[in-house]
Amino acid sequence: MSCINAVLITPVKRCLSPVKTPRLSRFAFSDDPKWESGHHVHDNETELIYVKKGVARFTIDSSLYVAHADDIVVIERGRLHAVASDVNDPATTCTCALYGFQFQGAEENQLLQPHSCPVIAAGQGKEVIKTLFNELSVILPQSKNSQTSSLWDAFAYTLAILYYENFKNAYRSEQGYIKKDVLIKDVLFYLNNNYREKITLEQLSKKNFVPASVIFAMNLPKSIVFPLLTMLFNGV
C-alpha cells in the first residue's frame, strides 16, 4: 500500500461507516475486442469500473453512456445494465465489485449522490486508481489466502473512497429525466422477469399505469424495441 498517498484518504475516512467498510467480491479484466454483456442486475454488489483504453458503452437503467480511456464508472447494486466494447475502438476495462460498505447518510452499497451521472473522467487520485487496478490484475490470479484477502479489501477501501470523492460533485440530471428513467426501468424489469410469457403492450400499460402509446414512444434498447414491434403488429 506504499503507492497510496495518505493525504488523499484521511479527509474522507470519516464518511464511511466504521462497521461497514468495503469488501472485494470479484475483479474482472475485459480486453476482448468483441466483448459485451446482456442486461443484468447485481443485487448485492456495486461495480467500480476503470476504462483503461478504447471506448465502452454502458446502458444503465435504459440510459446510454459512452466511456473513454481514463473514465471511471459506477454501477450501483440493483441497477439494470449492459456493457459493450465499441467496434471501432475496442475497450479494455477493469471492474472491481464491492459489497458490505456504507457511507454516512447513504444506503448500503450506495456510492453515488442522488441523480449523479455514473460516468466521469477520473480526476482526483487518477494515478492511484490506475495503479490499484494494475496491481489487482496481478495479485488476483494467484491463490487466495488470508494475506491477499486483506490486501484486496484494503484496495477496495481505497478505491471506494477515491471514487466517492470523484463522483460527489458529478453532474445531477433533471428530475424529469430521472422519472422517465424509472419508468423505463420498471418496464425492463417486468420484461426481464416475465420473458417466458406472452406479453402485450396492453399488459405493460396496465402494469405501469401509463398508456401503451407512452411505453412505445420511450427510448428503449433495440433488444426491447423489436419484441414490442412484434407485439404491436400482432394486433395489440
Secondary structure, 3 states (H helix, E strand, C coil): CCCCCHHHHHHHHHHECCCCCCEEEEEEEECCCCCEEEEECCCCCEEEEEEEECEEEEEECCEEEEEECCEEEEECCCCCEEEEECCCCCCEEEEEEEECCCECCCCCCCCCCCCECCEEECCCCHHHHHHHHHHHHHHCCCCCCHHHHHHHHHHHHHHHHHHHHHHCCCCECCHHHHHHHHHHHHHHHHHHHCCCCCCCHHHHHHHHCCCHHHHHHCCCCHHHHHHHHHHHHCCC
